[in-house]
């Protein structure tokens, strides 16, 4: 009896150790030594990320990640530099993804799993043996380190980079042996959104226009100031707008002539009213897949920063301000490293450059306003999703004031909230993807994406009402409905697409179609016989809805049936008359809805960042809720404070690159101000 009990106990121990019942074979991780290839889906749907994994019988020896794909080079490089060595070190694919590179991290992880599975199968191992390489990684616990510095910059995007660099220059000039500037960022790379955008706003850079325009001004600064004042209806802090207009040119010169950034001569903005030549694009600007070049600009400025004695820490998230309530003083931050190490970083001055709060649905629901437009809710984001506003929220909880925090996020495109991948891809002969530099591909999977921005569609908000001319959904106006809207189509329209494809030309730049999905518009006049199957896949994925009647469709999208029916009837009347009195859509794009069944496809405006933020004065001091008293030792730049330039009644300006112009200019000025105050 005792012997039988011992055997049973042993079998139970096997079960607990392996997760297998006593009757199951324990997975064996035996591989045939060699190099195996694998692939995984990253951000770019048109092409997988490829890896080569070299193994011996039971371990990973090496991982090579191909850079020959459509992923952003700098983002993928952060995965190669950080995540890949950790997979090898821990012999596990369950190391953390790299913050700021989630999609590329996922691609590499799945590609490595694919390769390891092939190696295990070659060794005769059961498929479940992949669990050998899926160990959870323990975090460091109960380890807190203390760091002391003069200037602490939280965030290493454009604004934080400029602030850290300028502060280091000032401190180095005062005492080369005592440069106390530390920059931290939760991401695995520096540069933030500024390393993945296109252009910078600047006004009449003196050195640049001396070199390129015979010293003449490119634009009328006074005229722009008046236009800015009128656009913001008196709500902007014009003394801070003046800081931008008066110093953005100097900031551009500083980047170019002292830190080897390259910009093209200026262009005008996006609309006919934007007559000011203030949009400076990164070079090279004859291609949009220039992010590798921009990444090198940031490599260079951080080399300059280190050479002066500055220091930085990546994968280090600041989550709480160290605040002395008695003296109303911020003395530093609490931060956490990717490995679990805790830091208490004390500084004479803390500069917040965290990129806003668009990455937090809780904060956009809490702080965005419904007063002028229905903005509350969780927005889709095309940008740095790690910008979740955690430290901004903490500042507010500790008494910091806000300015225009409820205004619309920065939106330049719209698409569907998710994307289909199960349909065939088609290469476009002789064409290159504008933003990828890869052979252009399109897929019927993007039919819903093309439909939600099609100018000849009918779009409604969550109440079932039109909110803009549908020809403006591609870029200018999709935000007016809030975090999402619905594109309404009738069966005869769907059948027309099946037989003829999308027939109308895009008005304006097809931005969403070049950034999202397969990143190439479905060629016009291409019949799409797969449309019924694609729309059904969208229904299964819960972003397409279908009903026999408009009443039933309204119920599916939680809109008032009477409102939706009235909207469709009015719109059909506009189509019959060839005139849109509501929004002025061109008559050529007024296509009447016919009989059911009807479809509603979810459209989503994609934002780069939030626009409103903390309240500041002209020295970038964060102000308390009274709008007058500075929070000692705390400063805010970039999109953490850009709301002071605008109004909640209207969106971000269309001059081109204003957010990045503010990022670099506010960082440049604040870094100098703060460094001088610390030295004194």
C-alpha positions as CSV (number, residue, x, y, z in Angstrom):
1,X,0.0,0.0,0.0
2,X,2.8,2.4,0.9
3,X,4.7,1.5,-2.3
4,X,1.6,2.2,-4.4
5,X,1.1,5.6,-2.6
6,X,4.7,6.5,-3.4
7,X,4.3,5.8,-7.1
8,X,1.1,7.9,-7.1
9,X,2.9,10.8,-5.4
10,X,5.7,10.6,-8.0
11,X,3.2,10.7,-10.8
12,X,1.5,13.7,-9.3
13,X,4.8,15.5,-9.0
14,X,5.4,14.9,-12.7
15,X,2.0,16.4,-13.5
16,X,2.7,19.4,-11.4
17,X,6.1,20.0,-12.9
18,X,5.2,19.6,-16.5
19,X,1.5,20.4,-16.8
20,X,0.9,17.0,-18.3
21,X,-1.2,14.2,-17.0
22,X,0.7,11.0,-16.0
23,X,-0.5,9.3,-19.2
24,X,0.8,12.1,-21.4
25,X,4.3,12.2,-22.8
26,X,6.4,15.0,-21.4
27,X,7.4,17.5,-24.2
28,X,11.0,17.2,-25.1
29,X,12.9,20.2,-26.5
30,X,15.4,18.3,-28.7
31,X,16.4,20.0,-32.0
32,X,18.6,19.2,-34.9
33,X,21.5,21.7,-34.8
34,X,21.5,24.2,-37.6
35,X,19.9,27.4,-38.8
36,X,16.2,27.7,-39.4
37,X,14.1,30.6,-40.8
38,X,10.9,31.9,-39.5
39,X,8.5,34.8,-40.2
40,X,6.1,37.0,-38.3
41,X,3.6,39.7,-39.0
42,X,4.8,43.2,-37.9
43,X,3.3,46.7,-38.4
44,X,3.5,46.5,-42.1
45,X,0.9,44.1,-43.4
46,X,2.4,43.8,-46.9
47,X,5.5,41.8,-45.8
48,X,6.5,39.6,-42.9
49,X,9.6,40.1,-40.8
50,X,12.1,37.3,-41.5
51,X,14.6,35.8,-39.0
52,X,17.3,33.1,-39.0
53,X,17.7,31.2,-35.7
54,X,20.8,29.1,-35.1
55,X,20.4,26.3,-32.5
56,X,22.1,23.3,-31.1
57,X,20.2,20.3,-29.7
58,X,18.6,22.2,-26.8
59,X,19.4,25.9,-27.0
60,X,19.3,29.1,-29.1
61,X,22.8,30.1,-30.2
62,X,22.1,33.1,-32.4
63,X,19.2,35.1,-34.0
64,X,19.6,37.2,-37.1
65,X,16.7,39.6,-38.0
66,X,16.5,40.6,-41.6
67,X,16.1,44.4,-42.1
68,X,14.8,43.9,-45.6
69,X,11.2,44.5,-44.9
70,X,8.6,47.3,-44.5
71,X,9.1,47.9,-40.7
72,X,10.4,51.3,-39.6
73,X,14.2,50.8,-39.5
74,X,14.9,52.6,-36.2
75,X,12.0,50.9,-34.5
76,X,13.1,47.4,-35.7
77,X,16.7,48.2,-34.7
78,X,15.6,48.8,-31.1
79,X,14.1,45.3,-31.1
80,X,17.3,43.9,-32.6
81,X,19.5,45.7,-30.1
82,X,17.5,44.9,-27.0
83,X,14.9,42.2,-27.3
84,X,17.0,39.7,-29.4
85,X,19.9,39.5,-26.9
86,X,17.5,39.0,-24.1
87,X,15.8,36.1,-25.9
88,X,19.2,34.4,-26.2
89,X,20.2,35.2,-22.7
90,X,17.1,33.9,-21.1
91,X,16.4,31.2,-23.7
92,X,12.9,32.4,-23.8
93,X,10.7,34.2,-26.3
94,X,8.6,35.6,-23.4
95,X,11.0,38.5,-22.7
96,X,9.1,41.8,-22.7
97,X,8.4,43.5,-25.9
98,X,10.3,46.8,-26.5
99,X,8.2,49.8,-25.5
100,X,7.7,52.0,-28.6
101,X,8.2,48.9,-30.9
102,X,5.3,46.6,-29.9
103,X,4.4,45.5,-33.4
104,X,8.0,44.9,-34.5
105,X,8.7,43.1,-31.2
106,X,5.7,40.8,-31.8
107,X,6.9,40.1,-35.4
108,X,10.3,39.0,-34.1
109,X,8.8,36.9,-31.3
110,X,6.5,35.0,-33.7
111,X,9.2,34.6,-36.3
112,X,11.6,33.1,-33.7
113,X,8.8,30.8,-32.5
114,X,8.2,29.7,-36.1
115,X,11.9,28.9,-36.6
116,X,12.2,27.1,-33.3
117,X,9.1,25.0,-34.1
118,X,10.8,23.9,-37.3
119,X,14.0,23.0,-35.4
120,X,12.0,21.0,-32.8
121,X,10.0,19.2,-35.5
122,X,13.3,18.3,-37.2
123,X,14.4,16.8,-33.9
124,X,11.3,14.7,-33.6
125,X,10.0,16.7,-30.7
126,X,6.3,17.1,-30.1
127,X,4.8,20.5,-31.1
128,X,4.2,21.3,-27.4
129,X,7.9,21.3,-26.9
130,X,8.0,25.0,-27.8
131,X,7.0,25.5,-24.2
132,X,10.7,25.0,-23.3
133,X,11.3,28.4,-24.8
134,X,8.3,30.1,-23.3
135,X,9.5,30.6,-19.8
136,X,8.3,33.7,-17.9
137,X,11.1,36.0,-17.0
138,X,11.4,37.0,-13.4
139,X,11.7,40.7,-12.6
140,X,14.0,42.4,-10.2
141,X,12.3,43.0,-6.8
142,X,13.1,45.1,-3.8
143,X,15.9,47.0,-5.5
144,X,15.7,50.8,-5.4
145,X,18.6,53.0,-6.6
146,X,18.9,56.7,-5.9
147,X,20.2,59.1,-8.6
148,X,21.0,62.8,-8.1
149,X,21.3,65.2,-11.0
150,X,20.8,68.9,-11.8
151,X,18.4,68.7,-14.8
152,X,16.1,65.7,-15.4
153,X,14.3,65.5,-18.7
154,X,11.5,63.0,-18.8
155,X,10.9,61.9,-22.4
156,X,13.4,61.8,-25.3
157,X,11.4,62.7,-28.3
158,X,12.0,66.0,-30.2
159,X,11.2,68.3,-27.2
160,X,13.1,66.2,-24.6
161,X,16.1,65.8,-26.9
162,X,16.3,69.5,-27.6
163,X,15.9,70.4,-23.9
164,X,18.5,67.9,-22.8
165,X,21.0,68.9,-25.5
166,X,20.6,72.6,-24.9
167,X,20.8,72.2,-21.1
168,X,24.0,70.2,-21.5
169,X,25.5,72.9,-23.7
170,X,24.8,75.6,-21.2
171,X,26.1,73.6,-18.2
172,X,29.2,72.5,-20.1
173,X,29.9,76.1,-21.0
174,X,29.7,77.0,-17.3
175,X,31.7,74.1,-16.0
176,X,32.8,71.3,-18.4
177,X,33.4,69.0,-15.4
178,X,30.0,69.4,-13.9
179,X,27.3,68.7,-16.6
180,X,24.4,67.3,-14.6
181,X,21.8,66.5,-17.2
182,X,20.0,63.2,-17.3
183,X,17.3,62.2,-19.8
184,X,15.1,59.2,-19.4
185,X,12.5,57.5,-21.7
186,X,10.2,54.5,-21.2
187,X,10.8,53.5,-24.9
188,X,13.6,51.4,-26.2
189,X,14.8,54.1,-28.5
190,X,15.1,57.9,-28.5
191,X,13.5,60.3,-30.9
192,X,9.8,59.6,-30.1
193,X,7.2,60.9,-32.5
194,X,9.7,63.5,-33.9
195,X,11.8,60.7,-35.4
196,X,8.8,59.4,-37.4
197,X,7.1,62.6,-38.7
198,X,7.9,64.6,-41.7
199,X,8.4,68.3,-41.0
200,X,9.0,71.1,-38.6
201,X,7.3,74.4,-38.3
202,X,9.7,77.4,-38.2
203,X,9.5,81.1,-39.0
204,X,12.3,82.8,-41.0
205,X,15.4,81.0,-39.7
206,X,18.2,83.6,-40.0
207,X,21.2,81.4,-40.9
208,X,19.1,79.1,-43.2
209,X,17.5,81.9,-45.2
210,X,20.9,83.7,-45.4
211,X,22.2,80.5,-47.1
212,X,19.2,79.7,-49.2
213,X,17.2,82.9,-49.7
214,X,19.8,85.7,-49.9
215,X,18.9,86.7,-46.4
216,X,15.3,87.6,-47.2
217,X,12.4,86.5,-45.0
218,X,10.4,83.6,-46.3
219,X,7.2,84.7,-44.8
220,X,5.3,87.5,-43.1
221,X,5.5,86.8,-39.4
222,X,3.2,89.6,-38.3
223,X,0.6,88.3,-40.8
224,X,0.8,84.8,-39.4
225,X,0.5,86.2,-35.8
226,X,-2.7,87.9,-36.7
227,X,-4.1,84.9,-38.5
228,X,-3.2,82.7,-35.4
229,X,-4.9,85.2,-33.1
230,X,-8.0,85.2,-35.2
231,X,-8.1,81.4,-35.6
232,X,-7.8,80.8,-31.8
233,X,-10.4,83.4,-31.0
234,X,-8.4,84.9,-28.2
235,X,-8.1,81.6,-26.4
236,X,-4.4,81.0,-27.0
237,X,-1.7,82.5,-24.8
238,X,-0.3,84.9,-27.4
239,X,2.8,85.7,-25.4
240,X,3.7,82.0,-25.7
241,X,2.7,81.9,-29.4
242,X,5.2,84.8,-29.8
243,X,7.9,82.6,-28.2
244,X,7.2,80.1,-31.0
245,X,7.1,82.6,-33.8
246,X,10.1,84.6,-32.6
247,X,12.4,81.6,-31.8
248,X,11.4,78.6,-34.0
249,X,13.8,79.9,-36.7
250,X,16.7,80.0,-34.2
251,X,15.8,76.5,-33.1
252,X,15.8,75.2,-36.7
253,X,19.2,76.9,-37.3
254,X,20.6,75.3,-34.1
255,X,19.5,71.8,-35.3
256,X,21.0,72.4,-38.7
257,X,24.2,74.3,-38.1
258,X,25.2,72.9,-34.7
259,X,23.8,69.3,-34.8
260,X,23.8,68.3,-38.5
261,X,20.1,67.9,-39.0
262,X,19.0,68.4,-42.6
263,X,15.9,70.2,-43.7
264,X,14.5,71.3,-47.1
265,X,13.6,74.9,-48.0
266,X,10.1,75.8,-46.7
267,X,6.7,75.0,-48.2
268,X,3.2,76.1,-47.5
269,X,0.6,74.2,-45.4
270,X,-2.3,72.0,-46.3
271,X,-5.1,74.4,-47.3
272,X,-5.5,77.4,-49.6
273,X,-5.5,79.7,-46.5
274,X,-2.1,78.5,-45.4
275,X,-0.1,81.0,-47.4
276,X,2.9,81.0,-45.1
277,X,6.2,79.3,-46.0
278,X,6.9,77.7,-42.6
279,X,6.9,73.9,-43.3
280,X,10.4,72.5,-43.3
281,X,10.6,68.9,-44.2
282,X,13.4,66.5,-43.1
283,X,15.8,65.6,-45.9
284,X,15.7,63.5,-47.9
285,X,12.1,64.7,-48.7
286,X,11.8,63.2,-52.2
287,X,10.9,59.9,-50.4
288,X,8.7,59.3,-47.4
289,X,10.6,56.3,-46.2
290,X,13.3,58.5,-44.8
291,X,13.0,57.4,-41.1
292,X,16.5,55.7,-41.2
293,X,18.0,59.1,-42.1
294,X,16.0,60.9,-39.4
295,X,17.2,58.3,-37.0
296,X,20.8,59.1,-37.8
297,X,20.1,62.7,-37.0
298,X,19.0,61.7,-33.5
299,X,22.0,59.4,-33.2
300,X,24.2,62.4,-34.0
301,X,22.7,64.7,-31.5
302,X,22.9,62.1,-28.7
303,X,26.5,61.6,-29.5
304,X,27.0,65.3,-29.1
305,X,25.0,65.1,-25.8
306,X,27.2,62.3,-24.4
307,X,30.4,64.1,-25.5
308,X,29.4,67.1,-23.3
309,X,28.8,64.9,-20.3
310,X,25.1,64.3,-20.6
311,X,23.6,60.9,-19.7
312,X,20.4,59.1,-20.7
313,X,18.5,55.9,-19.7
314,X,16.1,54.1,-22.0
315,X,13.4,51.7,-21.0
316,X,13.0,53.7,-17.8
317,X,9.5,54.9,-17.1
318,X,8.8,57.8,-14.8
319,X,5.5,57.1,-13.1
320,X,5.3,59.5,-10.1
321,X,6.6,63.0,-9.2
322,X,8.5,63.4,-6.0
323,X,6.6,66.4,-4.6
324,X,7.0,68.4,-1.4
325,X,3.6,69.7,-0.7
326,X,4.9,72.0,2.1
327,X,7.1,74.0,-0.3
328,X,5.1,73.3,-3.5
329,X,8.3,71.8,-5.1
330,X,8.9,68.9,-7.4
331,X,12.2,67.3,-6.4
332,X,12.4,64.5,-8.8
333,X,10.6,61.4,-10.0
334,X,10.1,57.8,-9.2
335,X,10.9,55.6,-12.2
336,X,11.0,51.9,-13.1
337,X,13.3,50.1,-15.4
338,X,12.2,47.3,-17.8
339,X,13.8,44.7,-15.5
340,X,11.9,45.9,-12.5
341,X,14.6,48.1,-10.9
342,X,13.1,51.0,-9.1
343,X,14.7,54.5,-9.2
344,X,14.3,57.6,-7.1
345,X,15.8,60.3,-9.3
346,X,16.3,63.7,-7.5
347,X,16.9,66.8,-9.6
348,X,16.9,70.6,-9.1
349,X,14.6,70.8,-12.1
350,X,12.3,68.3,-13.9
351,X,11.3,68.9,-17.5
352,X,8.2,66.9,-18.7
353,X,8.5,66.0,-22.4
354,X,6.4,62.8,-22.4
355,X,4.4,63.3,-25.6
356,X,0.8,63.8,-24.3
357,X,-1.7,61.3,-23.2
358,X,-3.3,59.8,-26.4
359,X,-2.1,56.4,-25.4
360,X,-4.5,56.3,-22.4
361,X,-8.1,55.7,-23.2
362,X,-8.9,56.5,-19.6
363,X,-7.4,59.9,-19.8
364,X,-8.9,60.8,-23.2
365,X,-12.3,59.8,-21.8
366,X,-11.7,61.8,-18.7
367,X,-10.1,65.0,-20.1
368,X,-11.2,65.5,-23.7
369,X,-14.3,67.7,-23.9
370,X,-17.7,67.2,-25.5
371,X,-18.5,70.9,-25.3
372,X,-17.9,71.7,-29.0
373,X,-17.4,68.2,-30.5
374,X,-18.0,64.7,-29.1
375,X,-14.4,64.0,-28.3
376,X,-14.5,61.9,-25.1
377,X,-13.5,58.2,-25.5
378,X,-10.6,56.0,-26.6
379,X,-9.0,57.1,-29.8
380,X,-7.0,55.0,-32.3
381,X,-3.5,56.2,-32.4
382,X,-0.9,56.3,-35.2
383,X,2.2,57.1,-33.2
384,X,3.9,56.4,-29.9
385,X,1.3,54.4,-28.0
386,X,3.5,54.5,-24.9
387,X,2.6,58.2,-24.5
388,X,0.0,57.4,-21.9
389,X,0.2,60.6,-19.8
390,X,1.0,58.8,-16.6
391,X,3.2,61.6,-15.3
392,X,0.9,64.3,-16.6
393,X,-1.9,62.8,-14.6
394,X,0.2,62.6,-11.5
395,X,1.1,66.3,-12.0
396,X,-2.6,67.2,-12.2
397,X,-3.4,65.1,-9.1
398,X,-0.7,67.1,-7.3
399,X,-2.3,70.4,-8.2
400,X,-1.0,71.3,-11.6
401,X,-3.3,73.3,-13.9
402,X,-4.3,72.5,-17.5
403,X,-4.8,74.6,-20.6
404,X,-7.2,73.5,-23.4
405,X,-6.8,70.0,-22.3
406,X,-10.2,69.1,-23.7
407,X,-9.4,70.0,-27.3
408,X,-9.3,67.7,-30.3
409,X,-6.2,65.4,-30.7
410,X,-3.9,65.9,-33.6
411,X,-5.6,63.9,-36.4
412,X,-4.2,63.6,-40.0
413,X,-5.9,60.4,-41.2
414,X,-8.8,57.9,-40.8
415,X,-9.1,54.2,-41.3
416,X,-10.8,51.2,-39.8
417,X,-10.2,50.3,-36.2
418,X,-8.6,47.0,-37.2
419,X,-7.4,45.3,-40.4
420,X,-7.9,42.0,-42.1
421,X,-5.0,39.9,-43.2
422,X,-6.5,36.7,-44.6
423,X,-6.8,37.8,-48.2
424,X,-4.5,37.6,-51.2
425,X,-1.9,40.4,-51.8
426,X,-1.3,41.8,-55.2
427,X,1.9,43.6,-56.2
428,X,1.6,46.8,-58.2
429,X,4.0,46.5,-61.1
430,X,6.6,49.2,-61.1
431,X,5.2,50.9,-58.0
432,X,6.9,51.5,-54.7
433,X,5.1,52.1,-51.4
434,X,5.4,55.8,-50.6
435,X,6.0,55.3,-46.9
436,X,7.7,51.9,-47.0
437,X,10.0,52.0,-50.0
438,X,9.0,48.4,-50.6
439,X,7.4,47.0,-53.7
440,X,3.8,48.3,-53.5
441,X,1.1,45.8,-52.7
442,X,-2.6,46.0,-52.2
443,X,-5.2,43.6,-51.0
444,X,-9.0,43.1,-51.0
445,X,-8.5,43.0,-47.3
446,X,-8.4,46.8,-47.4
447,X,-11.8,47.2,-49.0
448,X,-13.4,48.4,-45.7
449,X,-10.4,50.8,-45.2
450,X,-11.0,52.3,-48.6
451,X,-14.8,52.5,-48.0
452,X,-14.6,54.5,-44.8
453,X,-12.6,57.3,-46.5
454,X,-14.3,57.2,-49.9
455,X,-15.7,60.5,-50.9
456,X,-18.8,59.1,-52.6
457,X,-19.9,57.4,-49.4
458,X,-22.3,58.6,-46.6
459,X,-20.8,59.0,-43.2
460,X,-22.6,59.5,-39.9
461,X,-21.7,60.0,-36.3
462,X,-22.8,57.8,-33.4
463,X,-26.2,59.5,-33.4
464,X,-26.8,58.8,-37.1
465,X,-26.2,62.3,-38.4
466,X,-23.8,63.6,-41.0
467,X,-20.9,65.6,-39.5
468,X,-18.6,66.6,-42.5
469,X,-18.2,66.4,-46.2
470,X,-17.2,62.8,-46.9
471,X,-14.5,64.0,-49.3
472,X,-12.7,65.4,-46.2
473,X,-12.7,62.1,-44.3
474,X,-9.3,61.1,-45.6
475,X,-7.5,63.8,-43.7
476,X,-9.1,67.1,-42.5
477,X,-12.4,66.3,-40.8
478,X,-12.7,62.7,-39.6
479,X,-12.2,63.8,-36.0
480,X,-15.4,65.8,-35.9
481,X,-17.5,62.7,-35.1
482,X,-15.2,61.8,-32.2
483,X,-13.3,58.6,-31.7
484,X,-15.2,56.8,-34.4
485,X,-18.0,57.1,-37.0
486,X,-19.9,54.9,-39.5
487,X,-19.7,54.7,-43.2
488,X,-23.1,53.7,-44.6
489,X,-23.5,51.7,-47.9
490,X,-26.4,50.1,-49.7
491,X,-26.3,46.8,-51.5
492,X,-26.4,48.3,-54.9
493,X,-23.3,50.4,-54.1
494,X,-21.5,47.3,-52.8
495,X,-22.4,45.4,-56.0
496,X,-21.1,48.3,-58.1
497,X,-17.8,48.1,-56.2
498,X,-17.8,44.3,-56.9
499,X,-18.2,44.9,-60.7
500,X,-16.3,48.2,-61.2
501,X,-14.2,48.8,-58.1
502,X,-13.6,52.2,-56.6
503,X,-14.1,54.7,-59.4
504,X,-13.7,58.1,-57.8
505,X,-10.4,59.9,-57.5
506,X,-9.2,60.8,-54.0
507,X,-9.6,64.4,-53.1
508,X,-6.4,65.5,-51.4
509,X,-3.6,63.2,-50.3
510,X,-4.7,59.5,-49.6
511,X,-2.8,59.7,-46.3
512,X,-4.8,57.0,-44.4
513,X,-4.4,54.6,-47.3
514,X,-0.6,55.1,-47.4
515,X,-0.1,54.8,-43.7
516,X,-2.6,52.1,-42.7
517,X,-3.5,48.6,-43.8
518,X,-1.4,47.4,-46.8
519,X,-0.3,51.0,-47.2
520,X,-1.4,51.4,-50.9
521,X,-4.8,52.4,-52.2
522,X,-6.7,49.8,-54.0
523,X,-6.2,50.7,-57.7
524,X,-9.2,52.6,-59.1
525,X,-11.5,50.8,-61.5
526,X,-10.4,47.4,-60.3
527,X,-13.3,45.0,-60.0
528,X,-13.4,43.4,-56.5
529,X,-15.4,40.2,-56.6
530,X,-14.2,39.3,-53.1
531,X,-16.1,42.2,-51.5
532,X,-18.9,40.0,-50.0
533,X,-16.4,37.7,-48.4
534,X,-14.3,40.6,-47.1
535,X,-17.3,42.4,-45.6
536,X,-18.4,39.2,-43.9
537,X,-14.9,38.9,-42.5
538,X,-15.3,42.5,-41.2
539,X,-18.7,41.4,-39.6
540,X,-16.9,38.5,-38.0
541,X,-14.3,40.9,-36.7
542,X,-17.0,43.2,-35.3
543,X,-16.2,46.4,-37.3
544,X,-18.7,45.9,-40.1
545,X,-22.5,45.6,-39.5
546,X,-25.2,44.4,-41.9
547,X,-29.0,44.7,-41.8
548,X,-31.9,44.4,-44.2
549,X,-33.3,47.8,-43.2
550,X,-32.0,51.1,-42.0
551,X,-34.0,50.6,-38.8
552,X,-32.3,47.3,-38.1
553,X,-28.9,48.8,-39.0
554,X,-29.4,51.8,-36.6
555,X,-30.2,49.3,-33.8
556,X,-26.9,47.4,-34.5
557,X,-24.9,50.6,-34.2
558,X,-26.9,52.0,-31.3
559,X,-28.1,55.0,-33.3
560,X,-31.7,56.3,-33.3
561,X,-33.5,54.7,-36.2
562,X,-35.6,57.7,-37.1
563,X,-32.5,59.9,-37.1
564,X,-30.6,57.6,-39.4
565,X,-33.6,57.2,-41.8
566,X,-34.0,61.0,-41.9
567,X,-30.3,61.4,-42.6
568,X,-30.3,59.0,-45.5
569,X,-33.5,60.5,-46.9
570,X,-32.0,64.0,-46.8
571,X,-28.7,62.8,-48.3
572,X,-30.5,61.0,-51.1
573,X,-32.4,64.2,-51.8
574,X,-29.0,66.1,-52.1
575,X,-27.9,63.4,-54.5
576,X,-31.0,63.9,-56.6
577,X,-30.5,67.6,-56.6
578,X,-26.8,67.5,-57.2
579,X,-26.2,69.9,-54.3
580,X,-25.1,69.4,-50.7
581,X,-26.3,72.4,-48.7
582,X,-25.0,71.0,-45.4
583,X,-21.3,70.5,-46.2
584,X,-20.8,71.5,-49.8
585,X,-19.6,68.1,-51.0
586,X,-18.9,68.2,-54.8
587,X,-21.8,67.0,-56.9
588,X,-19.6,64.3,-58.6
589,X,-19.3,62.6,-55.2
590,X,-23.0,62.6,-54.3
591,X,-24.0,59.0,-54.8
592,X,-27.5,58.0,-53.7
593,X,-28.1,55.0,-51.4
594,X,-30.4,52.4,-52.9
595,X,-32.2,49.4,-51.4
596,X,-30.9,47.2,-48.6
597,X,-29.3,45.2,-47.3
598,X,-27.3,48.0,-45.8
599,X,-23.8,48.1,-44.3
600,X,-22.2,50.2,-41.6
601,X,-18.4,50.1,-41.4
602,X,-16.7,51.6,-38.4
603,X,-14.4,54.5,-39.3
604,X,-11.7,55.6,-36.9
605,X,-9.8,58.9,-36.9
606,X,-6.1,58.1,-36.1
607,X,-4.3,60.7,-33.9
608,X,-0.6,61.3,-33.5
609,X,-1.0,62.8,-30.0
610,X,-3.2,64.8,-27.8
611,X,-3.0,68.6,-28.1
612,X,-4.1,70.1,-24.8
613,X,-2.1,69.6,-21.7
614,X,-0.5,71.3,-18.7
615,X,-0.7,75.1,-18.2
616,X,2.7,76.9,-18.4
617,X,4.0,80.4,-18.3
618,X,6.6,82.0,-20.7
619,X,9.4,80.3,-18.8
620,X,7.8,76.9,-19.2
621,X,7.0,76.6,-15.5
622,X,4.0,74.4,-14.9
623,X,1.4,76.5,-13.2
624,X,-1.0,75.5,-10.4
625,X,-4.8,75.5,-11.1
626,X,-4.9,79.2,-10.3
627,X,-3.1,79.8,-13.6
628,X,-0.6,82.0,-11.8
629,X,1.5,80.2,-9.2
630,X,4.4,78.1,-10.6
631,X,5.0,74.5,-9.3
632,X,8.6,75.0,-8.2
633,X,11.1,72.8,-10.1
634,X,8.6,71.5,-12.7
635,X,8.5,72.5,-16.4
636,X,6.5,71.2,-19.4
637,X,7.4,71.3,-23.1
638,X,6.3,69.7,-26.4
639,X,2.8,68.2,-26.5
640,X,2.7,68.1,-22.7
641,X,2.0,71.9,-22.9
642,X,1.1,72.7,-26.5
643,X,-2.5,73.5,-25.6
644,X,-1.4,77.0,-24.7
645,X,-1.1,77.8,-28.4
646,X,-4.7,76.8,-29.3
647,X,-8.4,76.8,-28.5
648,X,-10.7,74.0,-27.6
649,X,-13.2,75.3,-30.2
650,X,-11.1,74.2,-33.2
651,X,-8.5,71.6,-34.2
652,X,-4.7,71.9,-34.4
653,X,-3.6,74.4,-37.1
654,X,-2.8,73.2,-40.6
655,X,0.3,75.3,-41.3
656,X,2.4,72.1,-41.3
657,X,4.6,70.7,-38.5
658,X,3.4,73.0,-35.7
659,X,3.6,70.3,-33.1
660,X,7.2,69.5,-34.0
661,X,8.1,73.2,-34.3
662,X,6.8,73.7,-30.8
663,X,8.6,70.5,-29.6
664,X,12.0,71.6,-30.8
665,X,11.5,75.3,-30.0
666,X,10.1,74.8,-26.5
667,X,12.8,72.2,-25.7
668,X,15.6,74.5,-27.0
669,X,14.3,77.5,-24.9
670,X,13.4,75.5,-21.8
671,X,16.7,73.6,-21.7
672,X,18.5,76.9,-21.7
673,X,16.3,78.6,-19.1
674,X,16.4,75.6,-16.7
675,X,20.2,75.0,-17.0
676,X,20.9,78.7,-16.2
677,X,18.5,78.5,-13.2
678,X,20.2,75.4,-11.9
679,X,23.7,76.9,-12.4
680,X,22.7,80.0,-10.4
